Amino acid sequence: MPPSPPPTYLQPQWFFPLFALMWVGITVLLSRLGGWATLSDRFRATEPPTGDRFHFVSGSMGAFLPVNYGSCLTVTVNERGFHLAILLPFRLGSPPLFIPWSEVASIDEKRFLFTRFASIRVRDAWPEIRIRGRAGERIRAAHAATLLPPSAAYR
């Protein structure tokens, strides 16, 4: 007796459509769980980023179970704020963000094991944004510069 054929959804011609559907579903779910979708309601980027750009940055976003973005973020920092974008294949449901310095409640330097990161709290928003490495240091320095009184900038 010959073996029975696999179910229809396991046939080779269904692999790519099912994979694409699963990819879209997972990226949109992660956007919701991490809080990117919540931030995009208020901070969706409307213009191309300018400033100091960092590619392949690692970070995370969320509260209880944060979503980790390992080496797939692009961070751009300028005098008005910072821009976050996810690499294109992972971007579905997560449009680029621009967060102005006036909306940043606090930025703290934190450490986990051997990794330092900037922990960013946005006013009236629940997800905490954590950016690792040089990009996180640059965000902290640029934000600190906005907190200086005008006379201190000319010393």
C-alpha positions, 0 to 999 in steps of 0.5 A: 500500500503506497503512503498517503500524500501529505495534506494540501497545505504541505504541498511544495506549491504552498510553501512560499505563500504560507511562508509569506503569510506567516512572515507578515503575521509574525512581524506585525505581531512583534510590532504590537508586542514591543510597542513599535506600533503604539509609538508609530501612532504619534511618531511616524517619520514624515521626512527622510532622516538627516544627521549622524547615521548608525547602521546595523544597530542592536536594541530592544523595545517593550516592557515585560517581554521586550522585542529584541532587534539584533543588528537590524536597526538604523539609528539617525541622530540630529539636533531635533531628535532621533530616527529609528528604522528597521531593515526592510524585510523586518519592517512590516507593521513597523514604520520608521519613527522620529522622536523629537527631544522634547518628547523624551522624558529620560535617557539613562545609561544601563548595563547588562552583563558586558553590554552598555545601552541607552534606556530611553523613556518617551513621554506618555508612552509605555514602551522603553527603547533600549539602544546598544553601543555607539548609537546609544551613546550618541543618543544620550550625548545629543539629548544631554546637549539639549538639556544644557542652558543656552549660556553653557553652549558658548563656554 
